[in-house]
Amino acid sequence: MYTMQSWTCLFLILCSMQSMCHCCEWIRHHFGHLSAEYLSQLDQMGGDITKQNVPVLFPTSLYRHIDDAEFEDKVRFLNETIYQIIKLFDGNMKSVIWDKKNMDDFLNILDRQFENLNSCVSPAMKPERRLKRYFRKLNRRVLRKMNYSAEAWELIRKETKRHLQRLDILAGQMY
């Protein structure tokens, strides 16, 4: 009886390790490629990135904190940040003057990156509250306050690029 339970337990542990290893391999071999693709699309969908300052401070301390975190926490942070960016781009985009095809490609690649990372994240892990709060402020103080104007979306594009570049660095440091 105990032997059967032991084998079952061992089998479940091995299966969970295999899915984590698969995820680790995916991050190692594919994250950087998709990251380069969506950063390229982000650049191509509009003109030069605005020099105007974003009225919400970039969460540098969160990135410094996650640099020292465990692997699983880093994966969760990558996943959560990409999810928050996708949510941000789900707003009223009528005033956007970006190239529609590049914008769609950008969002599709970002969504693909999120889906792949999502398969690596344990459902029991809670999202980072400070990160969520930061993106809510960005939505409120930039998009809503500026009435979803083209200028507001350019600020969001600037901040998005900054985040995605920082996530690329974080993923590169994981190995």
Buried (B, 14 or more C-beta within 10 A) or exposed (E): EEEEEEEEEEEEEEEEEEEBEEBBEBBEEEBEEBBEBBBBBBBBBBEEBBEEEBEBEBBEEBBEBBEEEEBBBBBBBBBBBBBBBBEBBEBEBEEBEBBEEBBEBBBEBBBBBBEBBBEBBEEEBEBBEEBBEBBBBBBEBBBEEBEBBBBBBBBBBBBBBEBBEBBBEBBEEEE
